[in-house]
Amino acid sequence: MSSDEVTIDVRLLNVAGALTNDSRRDDVEPSFDVNVKLEEVERGADEATFNFALEINTKPSIAKFDVDGMVTVTGGSEVVDKLLETDPETKVPHLLKRVYQQIFTSVFLLSGIINAPHPPPDLIFSSIKSKMAEPVEPEKKPKK
């Protein structure tokens, strides 16, 4: 295996979703709050294993999703360290983005089963980007 190769294996251990409010309102487009836990449990020369947990809640309170699992990164210590670095734009570790990309489909399908709004595919980093992006006003050109 060359140092450029990396394998990220995500295993879901628990995927749960529940409606938190009996009155479903189709006229409301909810926002989502996310609580994340990423904990290193083992590291070897070419591999590291992490436990992760995501709790996703809608605002207003309509549904709640809980996802727990393990992610194993194979590719060497430098690769793992690089994946744990935070993206300067979003302030989210690169590994967490990759994990969310792989679990999104399960949460999307579960939301359809329980008839709840689904979180967006870029949930982990979209809320941070929108807070960081300030509106830019166009410069006014002086009249001639």
C-alpha positions in Angstrom: 0.0 0.0 0.0 1.5 3.4 -1.0 1.3 6.3 1.4 -1.2 8.1 -0.9 -3.8 5.3 -0.5 -6.4 5.7 2.2 -9.4 3.6 3.1 -12.2 4.8 5.3 -14.6 2.1 6.5 -17.7 3.3 8.2 -19.8 0.8 10.2 -23.2 1.8 11.5 -24.0 0.3 14.9 -27.2 2.2 15.6 -29.5 4.3 13.4 -32.7 5.5 15.1 -35.3 8.1 14.3 -38.4 9.3 16.0 -41.0 11.9 15.6 -41.0 14.2 18.6 -44.2 16.0 17.8 -47.5 14.4 16.8 -48.6 17.4 14.8 -46.7 17.3 11.5 -46.7 20.7 9.8 -45.9 20.7 6.1 -45.9 24.5 6.0 -42.7 24.6 8.2 -39.2 24.0 6.7 -37.2 23.1 9.8 -33.6 23.8 10.5 -31.4 21.2 12.0 -29.1 21.1 15.1 -26.3 18.6 15.2 -24.3 17.3 18.2 -21.3 15.2 17.2 -18.9 13.1 19.1 -15.8 11.6 17.5 -13.5 9.6 19.8 -10.3 7.8 18.9 -10.3 4.3 20.4 -7.3 2.7 18.8 -4.3 3.6 16.7 -1.7 1.5 15.1 1.1 2.1 12.5 -1.2 2.0 9.5 -4.7 2.1 11.0 -6.8 4.1 13.4 -10.3 3.4 14.7 -12.8 6.0 16.0 -16.3 5.8 17.6 -18.7 8.4 16.4 -22.1 9.6 17.4 -24.4 12.1 15.8 -27.6 13.5 17.3 -29.7 15.5 14.8 -32.7 17.4 15.9 -35.1 19.6 14.0 -36.1 23.1 14.9 -39.0 23.4 15.5 -39.1 20.0 17.3 -40.5 17.5 14.7 -38.0 14.7 14.6 -34.8 13.4 16.1 -32.2 11.1 14.6 -29.4 9.3 16.4 -26.5 7.6 14.6 -23.7 5.7 16.2 -20.9 3.8 14.7 -17.2 3.1 14.1 -14.9 4.4 11.4 -11.6 2.7 10.6 -9.0 4.7 8.7 -6.2 2.7 7.0 -3.3 4.5 5.4 -0.7 5.5 7.9 -0.4 8.0 10.8 0.2 11.0 8.5 -3.0 10.3 6.6 -5.0 9.9 9.8 -3.6 13.2 11.2 -4.5 15.0 7.9 -8.1 13.7 8.1 -8.3 14.9 11.7 -7.3 18.4 10.7 -10.2 20.9 10.5 -11.2 22.5 7.3 -10.4 26.2 7.7 -13.6 27.3 6.0 -16.1 25.0 7.9 -14.2 24.3 11.1 -15.1 20.6 10.7 -12.6 17.8 10.7 -12.2 16.2 7.2 -12.9 12.8 8.6 -16.3 13.9 10.0 -17.3 15.2 6.6 -16.4 11.8 5.1 -18.4 9.9 7.8 -21.5 12.1 7.2 -21.3 11.6 3.5 -21.5 7.8 4.1 -24.3 7.9 6.7 -26.5 10.4 5.0 -28.3 7.9 2.8 -29.3 5.9 5.9 -30.7 9.0 7.7 -32.4 10.1 4.5 -34.2 6.7 4.1 -35.1 6.6 7.8 -36.7 10.0 7.5 -38.8 8.8 4.7 -39.9 5.8 6.6 -41.1 7.8 9.6 -42.4 10.6 7.4 -40.1 13.3 8.9 -38.1 16.0 7.2 -34.7 14.9 6.1 -31.5 16.7 6.9 -29.5 18.2 3.9 -26.5 16.3 2.5 -24.2 19.1 3.5 -25.6 19.5 7.0 -22.3 19.1 8.9 -20.7 22.1 7.1 -23.5 24.1 5.6 -24.7 25.8 8.8 -21.1 26.9 9.6 -20.6 28.2 6.1 -23.8 30.2 6.1 -22.8 31.9 9.4 -19.4 32.7 8.1 -20.6 34.1 4.7 -21.3 37.8 5.1 -23.3 39.5 2.4 -21.1 41.5 0.1 -22.6 44.8 -1.1 -21.7 45.8 -4.6 -19.6 48.9 -4.8 -21.4 52.0 -6.0 -19.8 53.7 -8.9 -19.7 57.4 -8.9 -21.9 59.1 -11.5 -20.1 60.9 -14.3 
